[in-house]
Amino acid sequence: MGLDVGSKTVGIAISDLLGWTAQGIEIIPIDEDNEEFGIERVKELVQQYEISGFVVGLPKNMNNTSGPRVEASKKYGELLKETFGLPIDFQDERLTTVAAERMLVEQADTSRKKRKKVIDKLAAGLILQNYLDKKGPLLQN
């Protein structure tokens, strides 16, 4: 499962059973201020899709430094590890949201309002696909 962790939402993507392709499936609303991280919904998805590991995007700065969003993503990864006991990997996600938005504008001519509703799950799909392309298929059950 690939995750694009933001301050208000988490984009979710899964791979096919062979671990070759990724597709965005959902956006989960979260509220960092009230420590509501959508874990109950993640649990449902983990069971439904028989997830065997997580890939969490790290939104590094263009100069490869880490900012507060990287730390928030790492904390979310730790929460996943504590909750599920499954392997966690982190994937550099620089420019995935930009690429996702470009795809929606150029290929689908999607309005700004509609893009906002799907961009995080598309970005999660790109994070997971980049990971799969780089590392190969995720651990299988």
Protein Blocks (a to p, Z undefined) as FASTA:
>chain_A
ZZdddfkbccdddddfkomaccdfbdcdddfknopghlmmmmmmmmmnopabdcdddddd
fkopacfklmmmmmmmmmmmmmnopacddddfehklmmmmmmmmmmnopafklmmmmmmm
mmmmmmmmmmmmmnopaddZZ
